[in-house]
């Protein structure tokens, strides 16, 4: 996963797809998010749950522990190591969902250029990416080093032709289980390893190279090109 994605529909559209009936604590607003070309360090809308309450916040994409401030903050965590490695130990129990419309990958064409591709669900429904992070709760205030990482796995099927890694994406009922504080860490790890959506649920197409510039932010970026 190369680290670029879109969040353009409104947060209520994402929440409606999850079918969580309890009241939403909304800290991101009601307007469409309109982020067509979000890059690492961007504050993105995320979902996390405390008791029966689902909460949305804008949270920086990228996180590192306090003892690793001398290195760049990772934006992704490999599913093979995230549950047991020391680097993410402090946030492994802090689960969240990053709801996106699509993500982008770049493929080397062999002609000293790279072709960007857009990947989304084939039915164009929301993409619920599994993530962990450090974020404000009712018991803890926001901190300067708050942030999140998206969990990735090896790509399979046709997605392997676009990139060798993919975000772990859950269907809505599994996204709800991932968010549920009652879900054990053992169950959460099994979900990551074995229950992410396969390549058959996704579609992808070429997009224009303007997406390579993070200053470009408009709906044309997601349109297919020949």
N, C-alpha and C positions, 0 to 999 in steps of 0.2 A: 504494500500500500504506500503510494508515493507522497501522501500528505496534502491532498486538496479535495474539498467536498462542497456540496451545496445544501443550504437550508433555506428554502425560499417560501414554503407555505407557512401558515400561522401555527403557533404552538397548539391551539385548540384542535386543529386538524390532526396533528400527531397524537394528541391525547385521546381524541375520539376513536382513532384506530386501535388503541389499546383496550378500550371498553372498561376502563376503571371508573366505577360509579361514584366513588367518594369525592368530596370537595377538593378542588385543585388550589394549591397555594402558588399563585402565579407571580413571579418576579421578572418576567421577560416582556410582559405586555400582550395586547390582543392583536396588534397589527401583523401583517405578513412579515416574516423575518427577512426576506429579500436578500439573503446572502448566497449569491450564485457562485462565488469563487473564494471560499474561505480557506485560509492558509494557517499553518501552525502559529501559535501565540495569539490567534484570534480568540475573542470571547464568543463561545457558541452556546446555544440553548441546550441544556441537559435536563434529564428527568431523574429524580431520586425519591425514595419513599421513606417516611418515618412513621411507624405505626400504620394507621389507616390513611394517612395523608400523603398524597402525591405532590411533590414540589418541583417547580421549574426555576432554574437560575441560569444566568450567563456566567460561564466558567471558561478560563483560559485553557486552550488546547496545548497541553504539555505539562509535565510534572517531573520533579526530581526530589529525592529526600534531602534533608538539611545537610547531610554529610557529603553530598555530591554536588555542591554548588560550584565546583571548579570545572564542571563538564556541562555540555548542552543538555537541556531538558528533553528527554525522549517524548515523542508524541504517540508511540505505539508500544505495546507490550506483547511479547510472543507467548502464545497460549502454552507452549511447551515448558515455559519456565515461570510464568507469572505467579503460580500458586505456591511455589516453593523457594524461589530465589530471594535473596536478601534485599535487592534493590526496591521491590514493590511491597515488601512485607508490611509497611506501615499503612498501606491503603488497600490491601487485598480484600479486606472485609467491607470496604466502602464502595458498594456497587452502584452503578448508574447506567442509564441508557442515553446514548447520543442519537437522537432521531434526525435522519437526513433524508434528502430526496435522491441524492446520487453521490458518487465519488468519482474521481478522475485518476487515470493512470497514463503513463507515457511509455510508448513502445519505440525502441530503436529501429529505424527503417533501413539502416546500413548505408545511408546516404548523407552522413554527417548531420542528420536532423532526427527529431523524435516526434512521433505522431501522438497527440493526446486522444484518449478514449474516455467516454462517459459510460459508467456502469450504474444501472438502477434495477429495481425489481421489474420483471417482465410485465406485471400488471400495473406498474407505476404507483403502487401503494407505498407508504412510508417504509424506510429502511431503519430497523432498530439495531444499532450497533452496541455490542456489549462493551462496557468500559468500567474503569475504576478510577477513583480520584480522591482528592482532598477538597472538601466543600463545606460551606456554612450549614449548620443545623440549628434546631431550637436550643441545643446545649452548647454550641460552639459558634463564635462569631467568625465573619469572613477574615481571612489572613492574606497577606501579600503573596505568599507562595502557594495559594490554592491553585488547583489545576487538575487535569485529567489526562488519561491515556486510553486510546482505543485498543482493544485486544485483537490480535491478528493470528491467523492460522495459515498453513500452506494452502495455496490455491489448488483446485482440482477441476477436472473437466475442461470446458472451453475457457474458463477464466484463466487457466494456466498460460494460455497464449497471450494474454494481456499483461499479466504480472504473476510472480511466483508467490505473492502473499495476498491475503484478502482479509477484510474485517470479519470478525465473527458476528453474524447477523441472526437474530432470533425472530421467529414468527410471534405474533402478539401474545399468545398465551404463555410462551416461554419468556418473553420479555417481562411479563407481569411476575412470573415466578422468580426471575433474576432480581427484580427490584424488591421483592418481598423480604423484609428483614428476617422472617422466620425460615427462609431457605438456608440450609446449612452450607458451610464452605465446601464440604465434600461434594454435595449435590451441585453447587455452583461450578466446581471444576469439571464434573462429569458433563454438565451442560455445554461448557466451552469445548470440551474435547470431542464430543460425539453428537451434539444436537444443533449445531449451527446450520443455516440454510445452505443447500447445495447449489451448484452452478446452474442447474436446470430452472431455478426460480428467478434468474437474472437475464437481462438483455443488455447489449452494449453496442455503441456506435461511435464512429469518429466524430470529433468536434474540431472547430477551428483553433489555430495556434494562439489566438488572443487569450485563451485561458491561462497561458503560461505567465502572463503578467498579472500579479495580484491586484494591481490598481484597476483592472477591468472588472466591472460588476454590473452585468445586465443579462437579461433573459436570452439574448442571442448566443451566449456562451454555451448553452446546453443544447442548441439545435444541431442536428446531424449535418455533416458535409460529405461530399462525394469522396 
